[in-house]
């Protein structure tokens, strides 16, 4: 079974008055690098690893973007850049991966039902824009987008257990914590909230 249903085209962009989500491409390397290096420590906390190092290079970023672009084209994983309305500034990034092949389940609050078409989504917003709640507005947009537009069997949103800001956002959205996960080569554990589209509208009055 494919990660995304065969014969169904995944969404190619999302437009809002404030920002655009579209597939990340290698040609975005300069704008993406500027956003990544605004606060590498915050991204290391979010990812539970060593990326990006303080000396992370533009060339290394290009290699990462090329890999993400290839995976997106093959339907292995989907990566979206978050651009401002004029597409002159990168505001962040959204990553969509297959849950069952990427993570190891540590704990679940209920009997887990897994299949190859379950997705786990993570995101980051450049640190200067966290101050004006842009990450909260992105999260609200993602909940609606994945609940209404995508064709995965289930979608969870991910936060690292030590990332207090993202855990706060999930709680603010009234998303239930369902899974605790580990990722090879990463520190700590990851928390999966959702799944989206299952009674979410009743639980989130801001929709």
C-alpha positions in Angstrom: 0.0 0.0 0.0 1.3 3.4 -0.9 1.7 6.2 1.7 -0.7 8.3 -0.3 -3.6 6.7 -2.2 -2.7 5.7 -5.7 -4.4 7.9 -8.3 -5.1 10.7 -5.9 -3.0 13.9 -6.2 -1.9 15.4 -2.9 -2.7 19.1 -2.5 0.0 21.2 -4.2 -0.5 24.5 -2.2 -2.5 26.3 0.4 -3.1 30.1 0.2 -4.1 32.3 3.1 -4.1 36.1 3.3 -0.9 35.9 5.5 1.2 33.0 4.0 1.5 30.4 1.3 2.3 26.7 1.8 3.8 25.1 -1.3 6.2 22.2 -2.0 9.8 23.0 -0.8 12.2 23.1 -3.7 16.0 23.2 -4.0 15.8 26.7 -5.5 14.4 27.9 -2.1 17.8 27.3 -0.5 18.7 30.9 0.3 15.4 31.9 1.8 15.1 28.6 3.7 18.7 28.9 5.0 18.0 32.4 6.3 15.0 31.1 8.3 16.7 28.0 9.5 19.7 29.9 10.9 17.7 32.5 12.6 17.7 30.3 15.7 19.3 26.9 15.2 18.9 26.0 18.9 15.1 26.2 18.7 15.0 23.8 15.8 17.3 21.4 17.6 14.9 21.4 20.5 11.9 20.9 18.2 13.7 18.0 16.4 15.3 16.3 19.3 18.7 16.1 17.5 21.7 18.0 16.3 20.2 19.6 13.2 21.0 22.3 12.4 24.4 22.7 13.9 25.6 26.3 14.6 28.0 25.9 11.6 25.4 24.4 9.3 26.3 25.4 5.8 24.3 26.6 2.8 25.7 23.7 0.8 24.4 21.2 3.5 21.0 22.9 3.4 20.9 22.5 -0.4 21.5 18.8 0.0 18.6 18.6 2.5 16.3 20.5 0.2 17.2 18.4 -2.8 16.4 15.2 -0.7 13.0 16.7 0.4 12.1 17.7 -3.1 12.9 14.2 -4.4 10.9 12.5 -1.7 8.0 14.8 -2.4 8.0 14.1 -6.1 8.1 10.3 -5.4 5.3 10.5 -2.7 7.6 9.1 0.0 7.1 12.1 2.2 5.8 15.6 1.7 7.6 18.9 2.6 6.1 22.3 2.3 7.8 25.6 2.7 5.9 28.4 4.4 6.4 31.7 2.5 5.0 35.2 3.1 2.3 36.4 0.6 4.9 37.9 -1.7 7.2 34.8 -1.5 10.1 37.0 -0.6 10.6 35.5 2.9 10.5 32.0 4.3 8.5 31.8 7.5 8.9 28.1 8.3 8.3 24.6 7.1 5.9 21.7 7.3 6.9 18.0 7.1 4.6 15.1 6.4 5.9 11.6 7.0 4.6 8.1 7.2 4.0 7.2 10.8 4.5 3.4 10.7 7.9 3.4 8.9 9.4 6.4 10.7 8.7 6.1 14.4 8.7 3.4 17.1 5.6 3.3 19.4 6.4 3.6 23.1 2.9 4.2 24.5 -0.7 4.8 23.5 -3.7 5.9 25.5 -5.9 3.5 23.6 -5.5 0.4 21.4 -3.5 1.7 18.4 -4.8 1.1 14.9 -2.0 1.5 12.4 -1.7 1.3 8.6 0.6 2.6 5.9 -1.5 5.6 5.2 -1.3 7.3 8.6 0.7 10.5 8.6 2.6 12.4 11.2 3.1 16.1 10.7 5.7 18.4 12.3 6.3 22.1 11.7 8.4 25.0 12.7 8.1 28.8 12.3 11.0 31.2 12.3 11.7 32.3 15.8 11.1 36.0 15.2 7.5 35.2 14.2 6.7 33.0 17.1 6.5 36.2 19.1 3.4 37.3 17.2 1.7 33.8 17.4 2.3 32.9 13.7 2.9 29.3 14.8 -0.6 29.2 16.4 -2.2 30.5 13.2 -0.3 27.9 11.2 -1.5 25.2 13.5 -5.1 26.2 13.2 -4.7 26.3 9.4 -3.1 22.8 9.3 -5.8 21.3 11.4 -8.4 22.4 8.9 -6.3 21.6 5.9 -5.6 18.0 6.9 -9.1 17.4 8.2 -10.8 18.6 5.0 -8.4 18.2 2.1 -5.8 15.4 2.5 -6.6 11.7 2.0 -4.6 10.0 4.7 -6.4 7.5 6.9 -5.2 9.4 10.0 -3.1 12.4 10.6 -1.3 13.2 13.9 0.6 16.4 14.8 3.9 16.0 16.5 5.7 17.8 19.3 8.9 17.0 21.1 8.3 16.3 24.8 10.8 19.0 25.8 9.3 21.7 23.4 7.1 23.6 25.8 5.9 26.0 23.1 4.6 23.4 20.7 3.1 21.3 23.5 1.3 24.5 24.7 -0.1 25.0 21.1 -1.4 21.5 21.0 -3.2 21.9 24.3 -4.5 25.3 23.2 -6.1 23.6 20.2 -7.6 20.9 22.5 -5.9 18.2 20.5 -5.7 15.0 22.6 -2.4 13.3 23.2 -2.7 9.8 21.8 0.8 8.4 21.1 4.3 8.6 22.6 7.0 7.8 20.0 10.7 7.4 19.6 12.8 8.2 16.5 16.1 6.5 15.9 19.1 8.8 16.4 17.0 11.5 18.3 17.0 12.5 21.9 13.9 12.2 24.1 10.5 11.2 22.9 7.9 12.7 20.6 4.2 13.2 21.4 1.5 12.7 18.7 -1.7 14.6 19.1 -5.0 13.9 17.2 -5.9 12.3 15.0 -7.3 15.2 13.0 -10.8 15.0 11.6 -12.2 12.9 14.5 -14.5 15.1 16.6 -12.0 17.9 16.3 -14.7 20.5 15.5 -16.5 19.7 18.7 -13.3 20.1 20.7 -11.9 23.3 19.1 -14.4 26.2 19.4 -12.2 28.6 17.2 -12.9 26.6 14.0 
